Amino acid sequence: MMEADLEDELTCCVCLELYDEPLILPCSHNICKKCASELILHGTGATRRLFQCPKCRGDVKLDPCLGLEGLQGNRVLDNIIKVGAGCLLH
């Protein structure tokens, strides 16, 4: 059971895959960088700099100059996935 719980925590709720380049949203949830890029395409605002967190539906407002680069990457989560993904998948 613990293994399944851990895998759930390491899985993006958009693509349902292990996080790839996870970003931390202002609400503290995580999302893959690629998935965030896709959500921006369906976002709102004149420059598509606003989208909703897929977990809590909170608004994510991106800096107009930085875009996704303004969101912090989750290096700890990324390292856990890189080190432990092989164990989870076997």
Residue pairs with C-beta under 8 A, 6 or more apart in sequence:
3 88
6 88
7 18
7 88
10 18
10 19
10 77
10 80
10 81
10 84
10 85
10 88
11 17
11 18
11 19
12 18
12 19
12 20
12 22
12 30
12 31
12 32
12 35
13 31
13 54
13 55
14 31
14 32
14 35
14 38
14 39
14 54
15 32
15 34
15 35
17 32
18 81
18 85
18 88
19 30
19 31
19 32
19 74
19 77
19 78
19 81
20 32
20 33
20 34
21 32
21 33
21 34
21 73
21 78
22 30
22 31
22 32
22 33
22 73
22 74
22 77
22 78
22 81
23 30
23 31
23 32
23 33
23 36
23 68
23 71
23 72
23 73
23 74
24 30
24 71
24 72
24 73
24 74
25 31
25 53
25 58
25 60
25 71
26 58
26 60
26 61
27 53
27 55
27 56
27 58
27 60
29 53
29 54
29 55
29 56
30 74
30 77
31 39
31 53
31 54
33 68
33 73
35 54
36 51
36 68
36 71
37 68
39 51
39 52
39 54
40 48
40 49
40 51
40 62
40 67
40 68
41 48
42 51
43 49
43 50
43 51
44 50
44 51
47 64
49 61
49 62
49 63
49 64
49 67
50 59
50 60
50 61
50 62
51 59
51 60
52 58
52 59
52 60
53 59
53 60
62 68
62 70
62 71
63 70
